[in-house]
Amino acid sequence: MSKAHRRQGRHPFDDAILTARREKPVPHEFVLDEIARLAPVTRPMFGCLAVYVEDKIVLILRDKRQSAADNGVWLATTTEHHESLRREFPRMRSIRIFGKEPTQWQVLAADDPDFEAAAIRACKLILARDPRIGRIPKRRAIRARIRG
């Protein structure tokens, strides 16, 4: 009987396996579960995960080491809806990394004690197609020129 011969050295795929991008865990994945029936689409954006429903961006899910105070669920909205949304989410605030001025993006911060309940409430508003959450992104000028 002959012994199985093992090749010394490395297999050509070893380098590919070692250098392959590892999938980042989805931050606050329960949010996607809550809106799953709308078939959300996700895309990486600024080291976070953007969530789209049909033609609208509705949320960004963020969990990063830098500026951890802005981790959580970012709501795509407009300044005209801040007051009414704040009645639903009293701890909602503008994203700090964008500066001191109020921003259209608002955050339900992950370090708030009622974070999960607030995030689930936001998902219920999205499921109900609440017009206060979600924006159609502006098309980039380059794409417009290519299509035009």
Order of alpha helices (4+ residues) and beta strands (2+ residues): alpha-alpha-beta-beta-beta-beta-alpha-beta-beta-alpha-alpha
